[in-house]
């Protein structure tokens, strides 16, 4: 497997988790948006999700799955007060779990392509 091929696969993975992932998560959460009163910066959730998926992909590619827990901790601390509202907590959990699962699956597939096997 050539070095150029590996680089193109890795770049493609980051594009998939950042751009395609953002639209996929938005599509998954669309049905719940009307029930949620958002606070904070407009569009910040999407940016946070992109960074989250990039970090998860990076952790998978360097075989550091346990580091993914840092993402959960950081997001939970940042949204601690908002999570007292059940609807917001469920919306947050759905978005986070779908986002992390998406990035994990992409990472596992890419790692299998690059390293061989799962």
N, C-alpha and C positions, 0 to 999 in steps of 0.2 A: 504494500500500500504506500503510495507516494506521499511525501510531506505536503505537497500542494493539495492533494485530495483530503488529507486529514484537516488541514486548515480550513478548507471550504466547508467541510462537514461541521466543524465547530462553529464557524461564523453563521452557517445556516441554522444551527441549533439556537444560537443567541437571538437571531431574527425571529425564529418561530416562537420562542418563549416570551420575547418582548412585544412584538407587534401582533402576531396572530393570537398569542395568549391573551393580550389585552382585550381584543374584540371577542374572543371566546368567553372570557370571564364576564364581560359586560353583557353578552347575550344570555349567559346563565343567570345573571342577577336581575335582568330586566323586569321579570315578573314581580320581584320583591321591592323594587325601588319606590313605588308609590306609597308603600306602607312605612317608609323610613324617612325620618326628618334628619337631614344631613346638617352637620355643623363642621366648621373648619374651612379650609381652603377648597375652592371649587376645583375639581380635577385631581386633587392630591391623592385620593384613593387609587386612581389609575396609575399614577406615578409610583406610589408605594408598592402596588402590585407588580409593576414591571421590575422594580429593584428587587423585590422579593423573589420573583421567578428567576432573575439573573443570578441571584445569590444561590438559590437552590440548585440550579443547573451547574454552577461552578462547584458547589460542594459535591454533587454527584460525580462530576468529571474528575475531581481529585480524590474521590473515594472517601469523603468525610461526611457520611450520612448523619452522624450524630450532631454535627454543627447546625443542622436545620432547626434544631430546637431553639437556637439563639433567635431565629426569626419570630417564632411564636412568643418567646419571652418579650422581645422588644415591642412587638405589636400589642401585646396584652397590657404592658405597662403604659404605652402611649394612649390606649383607649380605655383604661381602667374605669373611669367614671361613666363613660358612655355604655359600658357593658352591663350596667345595672338595669337598663331598659331591655326587656326580654327580646323584643322585635329586633332591636339593634344588635344584640348579642348573637341572635340566630343569623342575621344578615351577614355580620362580620365573620362568623364561623363558616358559613357556607362559602363566602368569597375566599377566605383564607384556605380552607381545605381544597376547594376546587383549583385554586391557583397553585398551591403546592403540589397537588396530585398531577396537574398538567405538566409542571416543570420536572417533577420526578420521572414521569413516564417518558418525556422527551429525553431527559438525561440518561435514563437506563437504556433506551434504544440507541442513542448516540454512542454511549460507552460500549455497548455490545458491538456496534459497527467498528469502532476504533480499536477495541481491545480484544474483542471476540468473546462470545458467550455472555451470559447475564450473571 
